[in-house]
Amino acid sequence: MQRKHIKVFGMVQGVGFRFYTDRLALKYNITGTVQNVEDFVDIYAQGDETEIEAFTEAVIKGASPSSQVDDYTIEDLEIDQDLKQFKTI
């Protein structure tokens, strides 16, 4: 199990990025949150190692067909045992 904090920069707001990120989370059994913050999308994601890697790769390639990711950061976090679902904030 891994937990990541992912910040995605670029044309990622107003293009359905959070909606598609939510769908990716469902596909890869990820729990956590996604939200727009200032000029980036902020994602907290937790799941099995293989699934979190596939989810992260899909997100940084551009979760939405209309998005364009220019940069991103990924930080490892402690596991949160209370996470049970993925939410768009």
CORWO-V874218 format. One record per residue. N is the residue number from 1. D_CENTER is the distance of its C-alpha to the mean C-alpha in Angstrom with 2 decimals. Layout:
BEGIN
N|D_CENTER / N|D_CENTER
END
This chain:
BEGIN
1|15.68 / 2|13.10 / 3|10.76 / 4|8.56 / 5|7.95 / 6|6.14 / 7|8.00 / 8|8.27 / 9|11.92 / 10|14.21 / 11|14.90 / 12|11.59 / 13|13.30 / 14|15.80 / 15|14.80 / 16|12.81 / 17|9.35 / 18|8.12 / 19|10.49 / 20|9.42 / 21|5.72 / 22|7.82 / 23|10.16 / 24|8.21 / 25|7.44 / 26|11.17 / 27|12.22 / 28|11.04 / 29|12.01 / 30|8.93 / 31|9.65 / 32|8.23 / 33|7.36 / 34|5.99 / 35|9.00 / 36|11.10 / 37|12.95 / 38|16.02 / 39|15.23 / 40|11.51 / 41|8.13 / 42|7.16 / 43|4.20 / 44|6.22 / 45|5.92 / 46|9.42 / 47|11.41 / 48|14.22 / 49|14.37 / 50|14.73 / 51|11.99 / 52|9.35 / 53|10.84 / 54|10.83 / 55|7.22 / 56|6.50 / 57|9.53 / 58|8.84 / 59|5.90 / 60|8.36 / 61|11.18 / 62|10.23 / 63|8.52 / 64|11.59 / 65|15.08 / 66|16.15 / 67|13.58 / 68|14.51 / 69|12.42 / 70|15.10 / 71|13.58 / 72|10.75 / 73|11.11 / 74|10.01 / 75|11.91 / 76|13.03 / 77|13.73 / 78|16.25 / 79|15.58 / 80|15.67 / 81|18.11 / 82|17.86 / 83|14.39 / 84|15.42 / 85|12.96 / 86|9.65 / 87|10.48 / 88|10.04 / 89|12.03
END
